[in-house]
């Protein structure tokens, strides 16, 4: 948690400064033509953008029927919790990214006046300029589709640590690749993609904490319910009732 807070502070400072973002964007920008020459190259625009996003989305969607099947198929029982957690965590992370992106006033590099567009750049968390247009470009949505695979690490680390490690590195690699592609095309700044990773991680961490808390609460409720339904036994120090006969009555009976 402390590392997440420190990373957020560093990202805020980096985003507000803007110099690294603009330096990297200018490396992909062709000044004479006033364009990003790699913007519409099929290798990046089609395969790197559309295909990779569809691939990660398909992987998430395929987990849904497998998770449902794990409820009935015995050989999948060990994966049931991890599958449902991955679907939930990755879905919530994607929803958070898209919600922030839809409400964001920050424009993409190719829409900025510095790169041939008409939108204005302003630091993160600053008041929005009345002359600013564009927007809907923070955080990086494309990179988040790759970073969302990191949810597999949170979902499987307790039950399948080896698979969890694979999902962690796969998510970091895919998100970095997809984010770099968008930077080369002029679609995003570096900090846009770094914020995507931060948000995905924060959402997954928050969801994992809620999952653990709800699991603990459910177990405690079941224990209380089970204890209430059982008939209490007599303490061992209380002797069982016995029938005693008076010696005199026995003799008189004889």
N, C-alpha and C positions, 0 to 999 in steps of 0.2 A: 504493500500500500504506500509506504514512504517513497519507494522508487517511482511509483505512478505519479505521485504529487510532484516530485522533483522533475520528472520528464515533462509534465504539463507546464511547469514554470519555464523550463528551457524552451519548449515549443512556442509558448506565448512570446518570449523575448525574440526568438528567431523569426516568428511570423510578423511581428511588429517592425522588426528591423528591415526585412525585405531584401537586403543586399545579396544574400546567398541565393534566394529564389530568382532574382533578376539576372544574376550572373550566369546561373545554369540555363535559364531560359534563353539568354542571348547566344549561348553556344549552339542551340538548335535553331536559331532564327537567322534567316538570310537577309541582311540589310539591303542589298541592291534591289532585290525583288519585293522586299517588304512582306515576306511570307515565311511560314514554317514549311520548308520544302518536303518534309517527311509526313506532313499532315494526312495526305490522301494516298500514300504508298500502300498498296494492297497488303504487303507483308505485315505492316503495323495496323492499318485501319481495319482490315478484314480479319486476318488470322490473329494478330496480336490483340485486337480490341474485341471484335464480335465473337470470334471463336473461343477465345480463352474465357470470356465471361460466360458464354453458354456452357462451356465445359464445367466450370465450377458450380454453376447453377444446377446443371444436370446431376452432378455428384451429390448435391444437397437433396434434390428431389428424389433420387434413387434410395436414399436412406429412409424415406418415409414408408414405403411398402415393406422394406426389410425390418424396420422397427415394429410395424404392426404384426408381421409374421413371427417376430420373436416372442410375442405374447402366447402363441400356440405351439410353435416348434421348439422342442426341448433342446436341440443342439444349438439354438440361438439364444437361449435364456441368459447365458452369461454375458451377452452383448446388449441386452434389452435396455438397461439403464444408460449405458454409454451412448447408444443410438438416439434415444429420446432426448438426452441432454444435449447432444450435438445438434439435433434439429432445432431445439428450442434456443440454445445459445447463439448459433449462427444466424437463425432467423431474426432474433431480437437485435443482434448487432447490425445486420443489414437494414432492418427497419429504422434503427437509430440514425445510421448514416444517411439514408435516403430522406428522412424527415429533416435533418439538419441541412442537407444539401438543398432541399426544396425551399427552405426558408432563408437561405444564405444570400446576402447582398453582394458577396464577393464574386468578381468575374474571373473567367478563365484567362490565361495569358493571351490567347489569340484574339480575345475581345477587347484587350486593353489598348489605349491610345499609343502606348510605347511600342506596340507590336502590330500596328496597322488597324486597330479597331477603334472604338469610340468610347469605351467604358473607362472609368477612373479607378485607379488603385488607391486603397486606403488601408492603414494598419488594422490588424485584427483587434476587435473590441473597441475600435474607435466609432464615433458617431458617423452614420452614413451620410455622405455628401448628397445634397439635393440634386446635383448634376450627374450623379452616378447612375449608370444603367447596366445592363447585363446582369450578372449574378448567377446564383444557383450552381456555384462551382467549388464550394467548400463544405465539407472535406472531399477528398477524392473518392468518387463512387466506384470507379473501375478497379482501383487498387484494393478497395474494401472487399470486393468479391474474392480476391485471392487471400487476403488477410483473414477472412471469415473462417478459413479452414483451421486457423489456430484454435477455434472452438473445440476441435477434436482433442486437443491437448487437455483442456479443462475437463472434457467429458470422460476421457478414458484413462487419465493418469493414475487413478486409484485402483482400477481393475485390470487395465492392459497398458502398463507403462511403456512398453516398447512401441506399440502402435501410437500411443500419445506422443512420444518423441518424434516419430515419423511425421505425424500431423503437424506438430509444431514447426519443424524445419520446412515441411512442404508449404505450409501456410505463409511463412516468412519469405520463402523463395518465390512463390507465385505472386504474392502481393507486391514484392519488390520488382519483379519482372513486369507486371502489369502497370505498376506505377511509373516505371522508367519508360515504358512505351508511350504512355500518355504525356510524359514530359517531353519526349522527343517530338511528339506531334503538336506540342504547344497547347495541350488541353489542361495541364495542371502544373502547379508549382511543386517543388519538393515538399514544402511544409504541408500542402494539401494531403499528400500521401502519408506523411508521418502522422498527421492528425487522424487519418483513417485507422492506422495501426493502433494508436493510443485509444481511440474510442472503442474499437473492437475489443481490445484487451480489457478496458474498463467495464464494458458491458458484460463480457464473459465472467470477469471476476465478481461483479455484482450478482449475476445470475447464480454463480456457484455458491456464493454466500447465502443467498435466499434458498437455494436447494438444500443446503446442509441444515439451515435453520428449520425449514419446513419438515425435513426428514426427522430431525430431533423432536420437534413438536408432535409429529404423528406417532412416533414411537412412545413418547411419554403419555399421550392420550390412550393408546392401546393398552399400556401397562395399567393405567388407572381404571380403564374399563374392565380389564380382566380381573383386577383385584376386587372391584366392586361386585362382580358377578359371582365370585366364589363364596361359599358359606364359611364363615370363620370357625376354626377348630377351637376346642377348649384348651386353655393353657395347660401345660403338663403338670403344673404345681397344684391343680385342682383335682382331688381324688374322685374317682368314679363312684357313684352311689352304690352302696351294698345293703343287703337285707340282713339284719341282725336279729337273732331270736333270744329271748330272755330265758336263762337257764331254768328259772322256776316254772315258767309256762311249759317247758319241755317236759319236766318231771311230772307236772300235773296231768299232762296229756297222756303220759304212760300210765 
